[in-house]
Amino acid sequence: MFKERLLTPGPTIIPQKVLQAMELPMLHHRSEVFKKELKKACEGLRWLLSWDNDPLFLACSGTGAMEASLLNVCKPGDTIITVNGGVFGGRWSKIAERLQLKAHEITVEWGCPVTEEQVREAVTKNPDARAFCIQHSETSTTVLHPVEKIVREVKRLAPHILTLVDGISACATAPVPGDPSVVDIFIAGSQKALMLPPGLSVVALSARAWKAVEETPRRSLYFDFLLERKSLASGETSWTPASTLIVGLNAAIEMFREEGLEAMYKRHLTLSRMCHAGMRALGCELLAADAPCPSVTGFIPPQSIDADKLRTETRTNYGVRLAGGQGLFKGKIVRIGHMGFVDPFDAITGVSAIGLTMNKLGASVDVGAAVSAMMKELQS
């Protein structure tokens, strides 16, 4: 008998405190009680994101928020610059194609961060670009892009270009890369380190982004940011919100406040270092070793072990659920999610289960050495 441990990069483990908040009787989304919850969520997110105005709440996945953001600041024919270094970076260009935008891609080798030189070249070649789009954490390759340096460089070269940051898998694991002076739109999603079920996205806009929204012809009803801002001013959302998730978000933010932002970021860095140390001790090749994101660790198993079989056997025998590769990495890598409600002993359990499974599949690894390496990182 064992309990399942969800160590995937989304959805993630939901704390009991958050579950209990969401189990309370359903609130009507036009009631005064829910208006108080919505106001509380706005205040909490301004604190969490270090933002100077209220964010918008969309009842959709992160991809919906990405599309909504481009819909509201770009018109057909506009050029955008995208950083394509993985599945989610490539998604900006797919959205652009559907919205009749021209995407200039900065192609980045999977597992590597984008460089300032690549960005300078792209901006120089596209000085009239409307927007620059990037992931903070590229979950599919486990890379943390140096976004703060990048967006500041974009603004230095072309202050008029809007900077859009997908922070879905980085929010609450690493500081927001900049503030509304350099980041124009920041996107977060519920099912990652915010410790909620899928279905809620958050979009924070700078004053510059709001001006762009006002100047852009409206092409969507459901994703009309101006309607959302107007509704939010009266304490509501334009359409039926993910109200239960917003109530849960307030419980999650209370937990973040109790832990403290610096402690929360430090915990995620520690988890990342622990998982890297443990997987190195098991003889695995690490992804993004020079630019690891604090929310997920990716590794390539030894050649004798099939990545997908490793995941299946680890889940079947030890109850640890891991994620596989996507796109170019499909069937080649394994990813350990350690964001949100994860502590060092969850990570130790996960890596130990991987090591035990590797031995079952014919490898000869020292699981004790992996645990020792992780404990050394924990105590450092």
C-alpha positions in Angstrom: 0.0 0.0 0.0 1.4 3.4 -0.9 0.1 6.9 -1.5 0.6 8.6 -4.8 3.0 11.5 -4.9 2.4 14.0 -7.7 5.8 15.3 -8.8 4.8 16.7 -12.2 5.3 20.2 -13.5 1.5 20.8 -13.4 -0.9 20.0 -12.1 0.7 20.0 -8.7 0.0 18.9 -5.1 -2.9 20.9 -3.6 -2.4 21.7 0.2 -5.2 20.6 2.6 -5.7 24.3 3.6 -6.5 25.2 0.0 -8.7 22.1 -0.5 -10.7 23.0 2.6 -11.2 26.6 1.4 -12.5 25.3 -1.9 -14.8 22.8 -0.2 -16.9 25.6 1.5 -20.4 26.2 0.1 -20.4 27.6 -3.4 -20.5 31.4 -3.6 -22.6 33.2 -6.2 -20.2 35.2 -8.3 -22.3 38.3 -8.2 -22.7 38.3 -4.5 -21.1 40.7 -2.0 -19.3 37.8 -0.3 -17.5 36.9 -3.6 -16.7 40.5 -4.3 -14.7 40.5 -1.1 -12.9 37.3 -2.1 -12.1 38.9 -5.5 -10.8 42.1 -3.9 -8.7 40.0 -1.5 -7.2 38.0 -4.5 -6.3 41.3 -6.3 -4.5 42.6 -3.2 -2.7 39.3 -2.7 -1.5 39.1 -6.2 -0.3 42.7 -6.2 1.9 41.6 -3.2 3.0 38.3 -4.8 3.9 39.9 -8.2 5.1 43.2 -6.8 2.6 44.8 -9.3 1.1 48.3 -9.0 -2.4 47.6 -10.3 -5.0 44.9 -10.1 -4.6 41.8 -12.4 -7.3 40.3 -14.5 -8.7 36.8 -13.8 -9.5 34.6 -16.8 -11.3 31.3 -16.6 -9.0 29.4 -18.9 -5.6 27.7 -19.1 -2.4 29.5 -19.5 -2.5 29.1 -23.3 -5.8 31.1 -23.3 -4.1 33.9 -21.4 -1.3 34.0 -23.9 -3.7 34.2 -26.8 -5.8 36.8 -24.9 -2.8 39.0 -24.3 -1.8 39.0 -28.0 -5.4 39.6 -29.0 -5.6 42.7 -26.9 -2.4 44.5 -27.9 -1.8 43.4 -31.5 -3.8 43.7 -34.7 -3.5 41.6 -37.9 -0.3 42.3 -39.7 1.7 43.3 -36.6 5.1 41.7 -36.1 6.0 40.0 -32.8 9.3 38.6 -31.7 9.2 35.2 -29.9 11.8 33.1 -28.1 11.3 29.6 -29.3 13.4 27.3 -27.1 10.8 24.7 -26.3 7.2 23.6 -26.6 5.8 26.7 -24.8 8.1 29.2 -26.5 6.9 27.8 -29.8 3.3 28.3 -28.8 3.6 32.0 -29.1 4.2 31.6 -32.9 1.3 29.2 -33.3 -1.0 31.7 -31.6 0.4 34.5 -33.8 -0.4 32.4 -36.9 -4.0 32.1 -35.9 -4.2 35.8 -35.1 -2.7 36.8 -38.4 0.4 38.2 -36.8 3.9 37.9 -38.2 6.2 36.0 -35.8 10.0 36.5 -35.9 11.4 33.5 -34.0 14.6 33.5 -32.0 15.4 29.9 -32.3 17.2 28.6 -29.1 18.7 25.2 -28.7 16.5 23.1 -26.5 18.0 23.0 -23.0 19.7 26.3 -23.4 18.7 29.8 -22.4 18.3 32.7 -24.8 21.2 35.1 -24.9 21.2 38.9 -25.0 23.1 38.8 -28.3 20.3 36.8 -29.9 17.7 39.3 -28.6 19.7 42.3 -29.7 20.0 40.8 -33.2 16.2 40.1 -33.4 15.2 43.6 -32.2 17.6 45.3 -34.5 16.2 43.4 -37.5 12.6 44.1 -36.4 12.6 47.6 -35.0 8.9 48.1 -35.6 7.9 44.9 -33.8 4.8 45.3 -31.7 5.6 42.8 -29.0 8.4 40.6 -27.6 7.2 37.3 -26.1 9.2 35.0 -23.8 8.8 32.3 -21.2 10.4 32.9 -17.8 10.6 29.2 -17.2 10.4 26.9 -20.3 9.0 23.8 -18.5 9.4 21.5 -21.5 13.2 21.9 -21.4 13.5 22.9 -17.7 15.4 26.1 -18.6 15.1 29.4 -16.7 15.6 32.2 -19.2 17.4 35.3 -17.9 14.3 37.3 -18.5 15.0 40.4 -16.4 18.2 41.0 -18.4 16.4 40.3 -21.6 13.4 42.6 -21.1 15.6 45.4 -19.9 17.7 45.0 -23.1 14.6 45.0 -25.3 13.4 48.2 -23.6 16.8 49.8 -24.0 16.9 49.1 -27.7 13.2 49.7 -28.5 11.1 51.2 -25.6 8.0 51.0 -27.7 8.0 47.2 -27.9 5.7 45.5 -25.5 7.2 42.8 -23.4 5.0 39.8 -22.7 6.3 37.2 -20.1 4.8 33.8 -19.6 5.5 33.3 -16.0 3.1 30.3 -15.6 5.6 27.8 -14.3 7.9 30.3 -12.7 5.4 32.4 -10.6 5.9 31.7 -6.9 9.1 29.8 -7.5 11.3 32.7 -8.7 11.0 36.5 -8.3 9.0 38.2 -11.0 11.6 39.3 -13.6 11.3 43.0 -13.4 8.3 45.3 -12.7 5.8 47.2 -14.8 8.5 49.5 -16.0 10.1 46.7 -18.1 7.5 43.9 -18.1 4.3 45.0 -19.8 2.2 41.8 -19.4 2.9 39.0 -16.9 0.9 35.8 -17.1 0.5 33.2 -14.3 -1.5 30.0 -14.1 -3.3 28.2 -11.3 -2.1 24.6 -11.7 1.6 25.3 -11.1 3.2 26.8 -8.0 -0.1 28.6 -7.1 -1.1 25.2 -5.8 -4.6 25.1 -7.4 -6.5 22.9 -9.9 -6.3 24.0 -13.6 -8.7 26.5 -14.9 -7.6 30.0 -13.7 -5.2 32.3 -15.4 -3.9 35.7 -14.1 -2.8 38.5 -16.4 -1.1 41.6 -15.0 -0.7 44.6 -17.3 1.5 47.7 -17.0 0.2 51.2 -17.7 1.9 51.0 -21.1 0.1 47.8 -21.9 -3.2 49.2 -20.9 -2.6 52.1 -23.3 -1.9 49.6 -26.1 -5.1 47.7 -25.2 -7.1 51.0 -25.6 -5.5 51.6 -29.0 -6.0 48.1 -30.4 -9.3 47.2 -32.2 -11.3 44.7 -30.2 -11.5 41.3 -31.8 -12.8 39.1 -29.0 -15.8 39.3 -26.6 -14.8 36.8 -24.0 -11.2 37.9 -24.0 -11.9 41.7 -24.0 -9.5 43.2 -21.4 -11.3 46.5 -21.4 -14.5 44.8 -20.4 -12.7 42.9 -17.7 -11.1 46.0 -16.3 -14.5 47.8 -16.3 -16.1 44.8 -14.4 -13.2 44.5 -12.0 -13.7 48.2 -11.0 -17.1 47.2 -9.7 -15.8 44.2 -7.9 -16.8 41.6 -10.5 -15.6 39.8 -13.6 -17.3 40.1 -17.0 -18.1 36.5 -17.3 -18.6 33.6 -14.9 -15.3 33.3 -13.1 -13.4 30.3 -11.8 -14.8 31.4 -8.4 -13.9 28.3 -6.4 -10.3 28.6 -7.6 -10.2 32.3 -6.6 -11.3 31.4 -3.1 -8.6 28.7 -3.1 -6.0 31.3 -4.4 -6.7 33.4 -1.3 -5.9 30.4 0.9 -2.7 29.7 -1.1 -1.6 33.4 -0.8 -2.1 33.2 3.0 0.4 30.3 3.0 2.8 32.3 0.8 2.7 35.2 3.3 3.3 32.8 6.2 6.4 31.4 4.5 7.6 34.7 3.1 8.7 35.4 -0.4 12.4 35.1 0.1 12.0 31.8 2.0 9.7 30.5 -0.7 12.2 31.3 -3.5 15.0 29.8 -1.4 13.1 26.6 -0.9 12.6 26.1 -4.6 16.3 26.7 -5.3 17.2 24.2 -2.7 14.8 21.6 -4.2 16.3 22.2 -7.6 19.9 21.7 -6.3 18.8 18.6 -4.4 17.2 17.0 -7.4 20.2 17.9 -9.6 22.6 16.4 -7.0 20.5 13.2 -6.6 20.2 12.6 -10.4 23.9 13.2 -11.0 24.6 10.6 -8.3 22.4 8.2 -10.2 24.5 8.7 -13.3 21.9 10.6 -15.3 22.6 13.5 -17.7 20.9 16.7 -16.6 19.0 19.1 -18.8 19.7 22.8 -18.5 22.5 22.3 -16.0 23.8 25.8 -16.5 20.3 27.5 -16.4 18.0 25.3 -14.4 14.5 26.5 -13.5 13.7 26.1 -9.8 10.3 24.5 -10.5 11.3 21.3 -12.4 14.4 19.1 -13.0 14.8 17.3 -16.3 17.2 14.4 -16.9 18.1 11.8 -19.6 18.2 8.2 -18.2 21.1 5.9 -19.1 20.9 4.5 -22.6 19.9 1.1 -21.3 16.7 2.5 -19.8 13.6 3.7 -21.7 12.4 7.1 -20.3 8.7 6.3 -20.5 9.1 2.9 -19.0 11.1 4.4 -16.1 8.2 6.7 -15.4 5.6 4.0 -15.7 7.4 1.6 -13.4 8.2 4.4 -10.8 4.5 5.2 -10.6 3.4 1.6 -10.6 5.8 0.3 -8.0 6.3 3.4 -5.8 3.4 5.7 -6.4 5.6 8.6 -7.7 4.1 10.3 -10.7 6.7 12.0 -13.0 6.4 13.8 -16.3 7.8 12.8 -19.7 9.2 14.8 -22.5 7.3 16.9 -25.0 8.0 17.8 -28.6 11.6 17.1 -29.5 12.2 15.5 -26.1 9.2 13.2 -26.2 10.2 9.7 -25.0 13.7 10.9 -24.3 13.6 12.6 -20.9 12.0 12.5 -17.5 10.9 15.6 -15.6 10.6 15.9 -11.8 8.3 18.7 -10.7 9.1 20.3 -7.4 7.0 23.5 -7.3 4.4 24.7 -4.9 3.5 22.4 -2.0 6.7 20.3 -2.2 9.3 19.9 0.5 12.8 18.4 0.6 11.5 15.0 1.7 9.1 14.8 -1.2 12.1 15.3 -3.5 14.2 12.7 -1.7 11.3 10.2 -2.0 10.9 11.0 -5.7 14.6 10.6 -6.5 14.9 7.4 -4.3 12.0 5.9 -6.2 13.6 6.7 -9.5 16.8 5.0 -8.3 15.1 1.9 -7.1 13.2 1.7 -10.4 16.5 2.1 -12.4 17.9 -0.9 -10.5 14.8 -2.9 -11.3 15.3 -2.1 -14.9 18.8 -3.4 -15.0 21.0 -0.4 -14.0 23.3 -0.6 -11.1 23.0 2.6 -9.2 23.6 3.6 -5.5 20.4 5.0 -4.2 22.0 5.7 -0.9 24.6 7.9 -2.5 21.9 9.9 -4.3 20.1 10.4 -0.9 23.4 11.5 0.7 24.1 14.0 -2.1 20.6 15.4 -1.7 21.0 15.7 2.1 24.3 17.5 1.6 22.6 20.1 -0.5 19.8 20.4 2.0 22.2 21.1 4.8 24.4 23.5 2.9 
